[in-house]
Amino acid sequence: MREDGETADGWDSVVLDEAFVRGAEVSEPSGRARMLAARWRQEAPEPQPWRADKPPAGWFFGRRRRRWR
């Protein structure tokens, strides 16, 4: 610390507010995105259909609903 009360590096006057963060030009991908990218570089994933051919587990088609009286 200097005699006038300021630190020598000058970081005390820097404000890291929302405008500063949103103004950043570079954004780093999430950890999950980096993990999947590394995995897919080794072996590409198999294509998946947008809609499944089978209903999700736990769905029972043709089962009638009971009426509450």
Jmol script that loads the backbone (N, CA, C; Angstrom):
load data "model"
ATOM      1  N   MET A   1       0.845  -1.167   0.000  1.00  0.00           N
ATOM      2  CA  MET A   1       0.000   0.000   0.000  1.00  0.00           C
ATOM      3  C   MET A   1       0.895   1.236   0.000  1.00  0.00           C
ATOM      4  N   ARG A   2       0.486   2.236  -0.764  1.00  0.00           N
ATOM      5  CA  ARG A   2       1.263   3.470  -0.832  1.00  0.00           C
ATOM      6  C   ARG A   2       0.842   4.409   0.290  1.00  0.00           C
ATOM      7  N   GLU A   3       1.550   5.505   0.408  1.00  0.00           N
ATOM      8  CA  GLU A   3       1.274   6.467   1.481  1.00  0.00           C
ATOM      9  C   GLU A   3      -0.083   7.142   1.333  1.00  0.00           C
ATOM     10  N   ASP A   4      -0.584   7.320   0.091  1.00  0.00           N
ATOM     11  CA  ASP A   4      -1.860   8.017  -0.104  1.00  0.00           C
ATOM     12  C   ASP A   4      -3.069   7.092   0.104  1.00  0.00           C
ATOM     13  N   GLY A   5      -2.850   5.807   0.450  1.00  0.00           N
ATOM     14  CA  GLY A   5      -3.945   4.904   0.770  1.00  0.00           C
ATOM     15  C   GLY A   5      -4.365   4.005  -0.380  1.00  0.00           C
ATOM     16  N   GLU A   6      -3.832   4.198  -1.589  1.00  0.00           N
ATOM     17  CA  GLU A   6      -4.184   3.355  -2.726  1.00  0.00           C
ATOM     18  C   GLU A   6      -3.187   2.215  -2.864  1.00  0.00           C
ATOM     19  N   THR A   7      -3.675   1.117  -3.414  1.00  0.00           N
ATOM     20  CA  THR A   7      -2.763   0.011  -3.672  1.00  0.00           C
ATOM     21  C   THR A   7      -2.001   0.281  -4.951  1.00  0.00           C
ATOM     22  N   ALA A   8      -0.894  -0.356  -5.113  1.00  0.00           N
ATOM     23  CA  ALA A   8      -0.028  -0.108  -6.256  1.00  0.00           C
ATOM     24  C   ALA A   8      -0.589  -0.688  -7.549  1.00  0.00           C
ATOM     25  N   ASP A   9      -1.445  -1.704  -7.455  1.00  0.00           N
ATOM     26  CA  ASP A   9      -1.915  -2.339  -8.687  1.00  0.00           C
ATOM     27  C   ASP A   9      -3.108  -1.620  -9.322  1.00  0.00           C
ATOM     28  N   GLY A  10      -3.869  -0.821  -8.612  1.00  0.00           N
ATOM     29  CA  GLY A  10      -4.962  -0.047  -9.183  1.00  0.00           C
ATOM     30  C   GLY A  10      -6.263  -0.796  -9.364  1.00  0.00           C
ATOM     31  N   TRP A  11      -6.395  -2.007  -8.867  1.00  0.00           N
ATOM     32  CA  TRP A  11      -7.622  -2.802  -9.043  1.00  0.00           C
ATOM     33  C   TRP A  11      -8.741  -2.371  -8.109  1.00  0.00           C
ATOM     34  N   ASP A  12      -8.457  -1.516  -7.144  1.00  0.00           N
ATOM     35  CA  ASP A  12      -9.515  -1.075  -6.225  1.00  0.00           C
ATOM     36  C   ASP A  12     -10.548  -0.193  -6.926  1.00  0.00           C
ATOM     37  N   SER A  13     -10.166   0.479  -7.999  1.00  0.00           N
ATOM     38  CA  SER A  13     -11.089   1.379  -8.684  1.00  0.00           C
ATOM     39  C   SER A  13     -11.882   0.696  -9.799  1.00  0.00           C
ATOM     40  N   VAL A  14     -11.599  -0.564 -10.109  1.00  0.00           N
ATOM     41  CA  VAL A  14     -12.280  -1.276 -11.181  1.00  0.00           C
ATOM     42  C   VAL A  14     -13.623  -1.794 -10.668  1.00  0.00           C
ATOM     43  N   VAL A  15     -14.691  -1.553 -11.467  1.00  0.00           N
ATOM     44  CA  VAL A  15     -16.031  -2.004 -11.105  1.00  0.00           C
ATOM     45  C   VAL A  15     -16.436  -3.102 -12.087  1.00  0.00           C
ATOM     46  N   LEU A  16     -16.699  -4.295 -11.581  1.00  0.00           N
ATOM     47  CA  LEU A  16     -17.122  -5.426 -12.410  1.00  0.00           C
ATOM     48  C   LEU A  16     -18.637  -5.582 -12.280  1.00  0.00           C
ATOM     49  N   ASP A  17     -19.369  -4.717 -12.963  1.00  0.00           N
ATOM     50  CA  ASP A  17     -20.826  -4.749 -12.886  1.00  0.00           C
ATOM     51  C   ASP A  17     -21.407  -5.540 -14.053  1.00  0.00           C
ATOM     52  N   GLU A  18     -22.734  -5.576 -14.150  1.00  0.00           N
ATOM     53  CA  GLU A  18     -23.411  -6.366 -15.179  1.00  0.00           C
ATOM     54  C   GLU A  18     -23.088  -5.857 -16.582  1.00  0.00           C
ATOM     55  N   ALA A  19     -22.984  -4.567 -16.758  1.00  0.00           N
ATOM     56  CA  ALA A  19     -22.658  -4.009 -18.072  1.00  0.00           C
ATOM     57  C   ALA A  19     -21.276  -4.469 -18.521  1.00  0.00           C
ATOM     58  N   PHE A  20     -20.342  -4.547 -17.590  1.00  0.00           N
ATOM     59  CA  PHE A  20     -19.000  -5.011 -17.916  1.00  0.00           C
ATOM     60  C   PHE A  20     -19.030  -6.480 -18.341  1.00  0.00           C
ATOM     61  N   VAL A  21     -19.771  -7.300 -17.602  1.00  0.00           N
ATOM     62  CA  VAL A  21     -19.839  -8.730 -17.890  1.00  0.00           C
ATOM     63  C   VAL A  21     -20.537  -8.975 -19.223  1.00  0.00           C
ATOM     64  N   ARG A  22     -21.656  -8.299 -19.466  1.00  0.00           N
ATOM     65  CA  ARG A  22     -22.397  -8.493 -20.722  1.00  0.00           C
ATOM     66  C   ARG A  22     -21.643  -7.946 -21.927  1.00  0.00           C
ATOM     67  N   GLY A  23     -20.736  -7.019 -21.703  1.00  0.00           N
ATOM     68  CA  GLY A  23     -19.953  -6.442 -22.784  1.00  0.00           C
ATOM     69  C   GLY A  23     -18.760  -7.284 -23.195  1.00  0.00           C
ATOM     70  N   ALA A  24     -18.552  -8.406 -22.537  1.00  0.00           N
ATOM     71  CA  ALA A  24     -17.418  -9.270 -22.868  1.00  0.00           C
ATOM     72  C   ALA A  24     -17.594  -9.853 -24.270  1.00  0.00           C
ATOM     73  N   GLU A  25     -16.525  -9.873 -25.033  1.00  0.00           N
ATOM     74  CA  GLU A  25     -16.591 -10.383 -26.399  1.00  0.00           C
ATOM     75  C   GLU A  25     -16.452 -11.895 -26.467  1.00  0.00           C
ATOM     76  N   VAL A  26     -15.802 -12.493 -25.520  1.00  0.00           N
ATOM     77  CA  VAL A  26     -15.541 -13.930 -25.527  1.00  0.00           C
ATOM     78  C   VAL A  26     -16.292 -14.574 -24.370  1.00  0.00           C
ATOM     79  N   SER A  27     -16.960 -15.687 -24.656  1.00  0.00           N
ATOM     80  CA  SER A  27     -17.591 -16.444 -23.581  1.00  0.00           C
ATOM     81  C   SER A  27     -17.063 -17.870 -23.631  1.00  0.00           C
ATOM     82  N   GLU A  28     -16.776 -18.406 -22.477  1.00  0.00           N
ATOM     83  CA  GLU A  28     -16.219 -19.756 -22.380  1.00  0.00           C
ATOM     84  C   GLU A  28     -17.362 -20.760 -22.304  1.00  0.00           C
ATOM     85  N   PRO A  29     -17.246 -21.890 -23.035  1.00  0.00           N
ATOM     86  CA  PRO A  29     -18.309 -22.900 -22.960  1.00  0.00           C
ATOM     87  C   PRO A  29     -18.367 -23.531 -21.564  1.00  0.00           C
ATOM     88  N   SER A  30     -19.510 -24.085 -21.253  1.00  0.00           N
ATOM     89  CA  SER A  30     -19.690 -24.719 -19.949  1.00  0.00           C
ATOM     90  C   SER A  30     -18.835 -25.980 -19.849  1.00  0.00           C
ATOM     91  N   GLY A  31     -18.688 -26.477 -18.649  1.00  0.00           N
ATOM     92  CA  GLY A  31     -17.924 -27.700 -18.434  1.00  0.00           C
ATOM     93  C   GLY A  31     -18.532 -28.888 -19.165  1.00  0.00           C
ATOM     94  N   ARG A  32     -19.864 -28.962 -19.165  1.00  0.00           N
ATOM     95  CA  ARG A  32     -20.535 -30.067 -19.871  1.00  0.00           C
ATOM     96  C   ARG A  32     -20.294 -29.978 -21.375  1.00  0.00           C
ATOM     97  N   ALA A  33     -20.335 -28.764 -21.925  1.00  0.00           N
ATOM     98  CA  ALA A  33     -20.093 -28.596 -23.361  1.00  0.00           C
ATOM     99  C   ALA A  33     -18.662 -29.001 -23.717  1.00  0.00           C
ATOM    100  N   ARG A  34     -17.698 -28.649 -22.878  1.00  0.00           N
ATOM    101  CA  ARG A  34     -16.298 -29.044 -23.129  1.00  0.00           C
ATOM    102  C   ARG A  34     -16.132 -30.552 -23.031  1.00  0.00           C
ATOM    103  N   MET A  35     -16.810 -31.180 -22.046  1.00  0.00           N
ATOM    104  CA  MET A  35     -16.714 -32.626 -21.875  1.00  0.00           C
ATOM    105  C   MET A  35     -17.286 -33.355 -23.087  1.00  0.00           C
ATOM    106  N   LEU A  36     -18.467 -32.923 -23.555  1.00  0.00           N
ATOM    107  CA  LEU A  36     -19.083 -33.575 -24.707  1.00  0.00           C
ATOM    108  C   LEU A  36     -18.267 -33.351 -25.977  1.00  0.00           C
ATOM    109  N   ALA A  37     -17.704 -32.169 -26.143  1.00  0.00           N
ATOM    110  CA  ALA A  37     -16.885 -31.897 -27.327  1.00  0.00           C
ATOM    111  C   ALA A  37     -15.660 -32.807 -27.353  1.00  0.00           C
ATOM    112  N   ALA A  38     -15.029 -33.012 -26.195  1.00  0.00           N
ATOM    113  CA  ALA A  38     -13.866 -33.897 -26.132  1.00  0.00           C
ATOM    114  C   ALA A  38     -14.268 -35.341 -26.416  1.00  0.00           C
ATOM    115  N   ARG A  39     -15.408 -35.762 -25.885  1.00  0.00           N
ATOM    116  CA  ARG A  39     -15.878 -37.126 -26.113  1.00  0.00           C
ATOM    117  C   ARG A  39     -16.218 -37.340 -27.584  1.00  0.00           C
ATOM    118  N   TRP A  40     -16.864 -36.342 -28.214  1.00  0.00           N
ATOM    119  CA  TRP A  40     -17.299 -36.482 -29.599  1.00  0.00           C
ATOM    120  C   TRP A  40     -16.134 -36.370 -30.576  1.00  0.00           C
ATOM    121  N   ARG A  41     -15.014 -35.763 -30.153  1.00  0.00           N
ATOM    122  CA  ARG A  41     -13.828 -35.755 -31.019  1.00  0.00           C
ATOM    123  C   ARG A  41     -13.285 -37.169 -31.187  1.00  0.00           C
ATOM    124  N   GLN A  42     -13.378 -37.974 -30.135  1.00  0.00           N
ATOM    125  CA  GLN A  42     -12.897 -39.356 -30.184  1.00  0.00           C
ATOM    126  C   GLN A  42     -13.861 -40.248 -30.943  1.00  0.00           C
ATOM    127  N   GLU A  43     -15.152 -40.103 -30.662  1.00  0.00           N
ATOM    128  CA  GLU A  43     -16.169 -40.940 -31.304  1.00  0.00           C
ATOM    129  C   GLU A  43     -17.451 -40.132 -31.460  1.00  0.00           C
ATOM    130  N   ALA A  44     -17.898 -39.987 -32.689  1.00  0.00           N
ATOM    131  CA  ALA A  44     -19.107 -39.197 -32.945  1.00  0.00           C
ATOM    132  C   ALA A  44     -20.338 -39.911 -32.382  1.00  0.00           C
ATOM    133  N   PRO A  45     -21.305 -39.162 -31.850  1.00  0.00           N
ATOM    134  CA  PRO A  45     -22.511 -39.799 -31.311  1.00  0.00           C
ATOM    135  C   PRO A  45     -23.393 -40.329 -32.435  1.00  0.00           C
ATOM    136  N   GLU A  46     -24.166 -41.349 -32.116  1.00  0.00           N
ATOM    137  CA  GLU A  46     -25.115 -41.895 -33.084  1.00  0.00           C
ATOM    138  C   GLU A  46     -26.288 -40.935 -33.209  1.00  0.00           C
ATOM    139  N   PRO A  47     -26.836 -40.790 -34.413  1.00  0.00           N
ATOM    140  CA  PRO A  47     -27.987 -39.883 -34.563  1.00  0.00           C
ATOM    141  C   PRO A  47     -29.195 -40.392 -33.781  1.00  0.00           C
ATOM    142  N   GLN A  48     -29.885 -39.466 -33.161  1.00  0.00           N
ATOM    143  CA  GLN A  48     -31.070 -39.804 -32.380  1.00  0.00           C
ATOM    144  C   GLN A  48     -32.289 -39.192 -33.058  1.00  0.00           C
ATOM    145  N   PRO A  49     -33.411 -39.918 -33.106  1.00  0.00           N
ATOM    146  CA  PRO A  49     -34.618 -39.334 -33.704  1.00  0.00           C
ATOM    147  C   PRO A  49     -35.175 -38.230 -32.806  1.00  0.00           C
ATOM    148  N   TRP A  50     -35.860 -37.290 -33.425  1.00  0.00           N
ATOM    149  CA  TRP A  50     -36.458 -36.213 -32.645  1.00  0.00           C
ATOM    150  C   TRP A  50     -37.563 -36.755 -31.748  1.00  0.00           C
ATOM    151  N   ARG A  51     -38.364 -37.625 -32.281  1.00  0.00           N
ATOM    152  CA  ARG A  51     -39.420 -38.265 -31.507  1.00  0.00           C
ATOM    153  C   ARG A  51     -39.113 -39.752 -31.403  1.00  0.00           C
ATOM    154  N   ALA A  52     -39.290 -40.300 -30.242  1.00  0.00           N
ATOM    155  CA  ALA A  52     -39.013 -41.710 -30.036  1.00  0.00           C
ATOM    156  C   ALA A  52     -40.099 -42.562 -30.695  1.00  0.00           C
ATOM    157  N   ASP A  53     -39.718 -43.731 -31.168  1.00  0.00           N
ATOM    158  CA  ASP A  53     -40.686 -44.652 -31.754  1.00  0.00           C
ATOM    159  C   ASP A  53     -41.570 -45.271 -30.682  1.00  0.00           C
ATOM    160  N   LYS A  54     -41.022 -45.465 -29.510  1.00  0.00           N
ATOM    161  CA  LYS A  54     -41.762 -46.078 -28.407  1.00  0.00           C
ATOM    162  C   LYS A  54     -42.159 -44.995 -27.405  1.00  0.00           C
ATOM    163  N   PRO A  55     -43.252 -45.207 -26.675  1.00  0.00           N
ATOM    164  CA  PRO A  55     -43.624 -44.226 -25.657  1.00  0.00           C
ATOM    165  C   PRO A  55     -42.618 -44.254 -24.499  1.00  0.00           C
ATOM    166  N   PRO A  56     -42.518 -43.161 -23.768  1.00  0.00           N
ATOM    167  CA  PRO A  56     -41.599 -43.129 -22.622  1.00  0.00           C
ATOM    168  C   PRO A  56     -41.971 -44.185 -21.584  1.00  0.00           C
ATOM    169  N   ALA A  57     -41.005 -44.590 -20.808  1.00  0.00           N
ATOM    170  CA  ALA A  57     -41.236 -45.590 -19.766  1.00  0.00           C
ATOM    171  C   ALA A  57     -42.269 -45.074 -18.771  1.00  0.00           C
ATOM    172  N   GLY A  58     -43.182 -45.924 -18.378  1.00  0.00           N
ATOM    173  CA  GLY A  58     -44.189 -45.550 -17.412  1.00  0.00           C
ATOM    174  C   GLY A  58     -45.515 -45.134 -18.025  1.00  0.00           C
ATOM    175  N   TRP A  59     -45.560 -44.952 -19.333  1.00  0.00           N
ATOM    176  CA  TRP A  59     -46.809 -44.591 -19.989  1.00  0.00           C
ATOM    177  C   TRP A  59     -47.562 -45.863 -20.349  1.00  0.00           C
ATOM    178  N   PHE A  60     -48.826 -45.881 -20.075  1.00  0.00           N
ATOM    179  CA  PHE A  60     -49.641 -47.044 -20.397  1.00  0.00           C
ATOM    180  C   PHE A  60     -50.770 -46.603 -21.313  1.00  0.00           C
ATOM    181  N   PHE A  61     -50.653 -46.937 -22.569  1.00  0.00           N
ATOM    182  CA  PHE A  61     -51.692 -46.591 -23.519  1.00  0.00           C
ATOM    183  C   PHE A  61     -52.771 -47.667 -23.490  1.00  0.00           C
ATOM    184  N   GLY A  62     -53.993 -47.254 -23.655  1.00  0.00           N
ATOM    185  CA  GLY A  62     -55.099 -48.183 -23.657  1.00  0.00           C
ATOM    186  C   GLY A  62     -55.656 -48.440 -22.275  1.00  0.00           C
ATOM    187  N   ARG A  63     -55.030 -47.942 -21.279  1.00  0.00           N
ATOM    188  CA  ARG A  63     -55.520 -48.115 -19.914  1.00  0.00           C
ATOM    189  C   ARG A  63     -56.556 -47.035 -19.635  1.00  0.00           C
ATOM    190  N   ARG A  64     -57.705 -47.432 -19.169  1.00  0.00           N
ATOM    191  CA  ARG A  64     -58.775 -46.469 -18.928  1.00  0.00           C
ATOM    192  C   ARG A  64     -58.577 -45.770 -17.594  1.00  0.00           C
ATOM    193  N   ARG A  65     -58.977 -44.531 -17.580  1.00  0.00           N
ATOM    194  CA  ARG A  65     -58.908 -43.765 -16.323  1.00  0.00           C
ATOM    195  C   ARG A  65     -60.139 -44.052 -15.484  1.00  0.00           C
ATOM    196  N   ARG A  66     -59.948 -44.125 -14.217  1.00  0.00           N
ATOM    197  CA  ARG A  66     -61.073 -44.313 -13.299  1.00  0.00           C
ATOM    198  C   ARG A  66     -61.732 -42.984 -13.025  1.00  0.00           C
ATOM    199  N   ARG A  67     -63.046 -43.002 -12.987  1.00  0.00           N
ATOM    200  CA  ARG A  67     -63.777 -41.790 -12.670  1.00  0.00           C
ATOM    201  C   ARG A  67     -63.975 -41.715 -11.162  1.00  0.00           C
ATOM    202  N   TRP A  68     -63.747 -40.567 -10.641  1.00  0.00           N
ATOM    203  CA  TRP A  68     -63.952 -40.348  -9.209  1.00  0.00           C
ATOM    204  C   TRP A  68     -65.403 -39.941  -8.982  1.00  0.00           C
ATOM    205  N   ARG A  69     -66.019 -40.572  -8.040  1.00  0.00           N
ATOM    206  CA  ARG A  69     -67.423 -40.270  -7.743  1.00  0.00           C
ATOM    207  C   ARG A  69     -67.561 -39.555  -6.446  1.00  0.00           C
TER     208      ARG A  69
END
end "model"
wireframe off; spacefill off
backbone 0.3
color backbone group
